[in-house]
Amino acid sequence: MLWTEKKHFCEAKGDPYETDRTVQAKRCRLFRTAAILMGGASAFALSPALPDEPAPAELSVTNAVSEAQLRSALSKLTVTYDSEAEGWQIDSPYEEASMEKASCGLYPYLFVTNDDPTVYLSLGMTYFGNKKLDMKSVRVETEDNYYDFTCDEEFIGGYDNDLKAWFDYELFDMDDETSWLNEWLAAKSVTATFTGKDGSTKTYTLTKDNLQAIRDILNAYDTLLGSDVSTARVVLRSLVK
């Protein structure tokens, strides 16, 4: 099974009610790394039926994509290497900019393992607001469809002292659901409604930058899948920041 529950690695994050912007960003990264190390993320339920065990994609064994093409696809993104998880994390700088403005966001990221040719696609959902909201679910809506994400029972958010705002964060596996992300990109408007366990809600309309981040990650994902392992490793190593 690719994912386990977040509760196994949320306990070591310290006091969730006293934090700052830097700590919050580190928490998101730690959460993602722990998901890879322990195989963990939230279960989710969308309007179409979901497979029980989404499978990550493997890199190509042939060199269908050139080094220049892969480098171009990754140039708009941030690449870091995690020695503990033994792999590369790829995310969008738009996400960090969004957090610095205390903005809600739906930002995907990639994780590429070093020991085998596997690419993981995940979606992080961040709530920001002037009230604590312990997320129970998130509904993403376009003009044609809706997608219901069910959150787990653990609250890993807190209060950001620098931004003077409450936040919460959830992570979802999207390896088998790239079509949904593409549907959002094709829609005229995309909204996400965060619902708390107390019934409170906040609706966020995905911004131009948020949609561009999704587009950039999907482009990198598709390009990576068309690249051979040796080429991918060479490019990823050269782009690590």
N, C-alpha and C positions, 0 to 999 in steps of 0.2 A: 504494500500500500504506500502510495507516494506521500500522503499527508497524515499527520496525527493532529491532536488538538493542541491549541495554543497554551492551555493551562500548564503544560509541562515546562514551558520556558518563560512564562510571564512572572514567575515568583521572584526572579533574581534582578528585577529592574528597579528596586528601591522604592522610595515613597512616591506614589503616582501623583500626589497633590502639590509637590513642590518641584518645579523643573523650569528650564529655560529653553530657548529656541535651539541651542546647540544640543542639549541633552535630548530634546524631543527628536531631532533629526537622527541622533545616534540610536535612539530606541527603535526607530523605524528600520534602520539598517541592521541592528541586532536581531530584530524580529524576523527579518527576511533571512538572515544567515542561519538563525535557529531553525527556520522552516526547512531549509535545505539539509542541515546537519541531522535533524531529527525526523525529517519527512513530515512537516506540519504546516497546516493552514486551516482556515475555517471551512466547514462544509457549506455548500450553497445550493439554493433551489431557485431555478429560473422557470419561466413559464413553459418552455419546452422540457421534455424529460431529459434527465442527465444520466450519463453512464456512471457506474459505481466507482470506477477507477480510471480517471483521465490519464493518458499516457503522455509523457514528455516526448518531444521530437528529437530525432537523431540527425547529426550532421551528415552531409552527403559523402559518399566514398569516392565520388568523382569530382573533378574540379570544374564544375559548371559555372562558377562565379570567379572572376579574377580577383587578385589581391587589391587592385585599385578600386574595383566596385565595392568590395567589402569595406575597405578603408573609408570610402565616401559615405557608405550607409551608416557607419559608426561615428563619423566625424562630428555629428550634431549631438552626440550623447556623451555621458560620462562613464568611463570604464575604470573599475577598481578591482584589485585582486584581494581575495580573502584567503590567507594562508591556512586558517583553521578549517574553513569549508572546502578549501582546495578548488577554487573556481573563480570565475570572473563575474562580477555583477555589473549590469549595464542599465543605467537609468537616464532620465531626462533632466537637464538643468532647470527645466520649467517647474519641476516638482519642488525643488528647493526654493525657487523664487516664489512659488505659491505659498509655501509654508511661512516664508519671511513676511508675507502680507496677511497671515492668519486667514487664508482662504481655504475653503473646502476644496477637495480635488479627488479625481479618479485617475490615478497614474499607474500605468503598467511598467514592469521592469523585467529584465531577462537575467537568468543565471546560467552560465555555461560551465559545466564541470570539466576539470582538467584531466581526470583519469579515464573518462570515457566520452564519446562524442554525443553528449546530450545537452539540449537547450530547454530550459524551463521558462515558461511565460506565466507571470502572475500579475494580479491587479491589486494595488493598494488603494483603499478608500479612506480618506481623511476627513473628519468632521472638525470644524472650528466654529465656536460660537460664544456668546456671552453667558451661557448657562451650561452646566454639566449635562451631557447627553451620553448615557451608556447605551451604545447602539444595540438594538435588537434586530433590525433589518434595514436594508437599503433597497429602494425600488428605483430602477433606472427606466426612464420612459422616452420614447420617441413618438412621432406622430402616428406610427403604425403599430408599435409593439411595446411591451413592458417586460422587465427582467427583475425578478425578485431575488435578492441575496439575503440569506439568513445568517446572522452573526452568531458567534458562540457566546458562552455565558460569562467569560472573563472580561473585566474592564481593565484595559492597559493604558488608558488615557490619563489625563491629568490637567493641571492648570499651568499655563505658560506664563511665567512671571514677566518676561520681556515683552511679550505680545499682549498681555492682559486678556487672555482668552483661554477658554476650555477647549480641549481637543480629545478625540478618540480615533482609533486606527484599526482597520481590519484588512486582512490579506486573503485573496482568493486565487485559486489555481485556475488558469484560463487556457491551458494547453490544448484542450479540445474545443474551445469556444472562440477562436479567432474570428469566426464569422459574425459573432455578436459585436465585437469591437468594430469590424468593418461596417456593420449596419449603423452603428452610432456615427461613424464618420460620414456616411451617406445621408444622414438625416438632416432636416432643416434646423432642428433644435433638439438638444438632449438635456434632460433634467434628472437629477438624483435627489430623492427624498429620503433623508435619514430619519429613522424612527427609533426613539429610545424605549427602554423597558417601561418607563412611566407613561408612555403614550405621546410624549412631546415629539414634535417634528421640526425639521428644517429642510427647505428645498434649495437646491443649488443648481444653477444652469451652467453646464460646462462651457468654459471660456474658449476663445480662439486658441490660446496657448495650451490649454489642457487637451484640446482636440489635436493640436499639432504634435504634442508629446506622444499621444496614442499613435498617430500616423508615423512618426519617426521610429518608434519602437517596433511597430509592425513591419515596417520596411527593413529594419535591421534583422528582425526575426526571420523573415522570408529570405533575406540575403545570406544569413548565416546557414540556413538549411540547404542552400545551394552551394555552399562552400565546403571544400574538403577540410579535414581535421587539421592537417599541418598548416595550411594557409590561415585558418581561423586562429590558431595558436600564435602564429607569427604576428598577425595584425593585432590581436588582443594584447599581447605582451608589449607591443610598441606604443599602445594607446593608454596604458595604465597610468593613472594620475595619483 
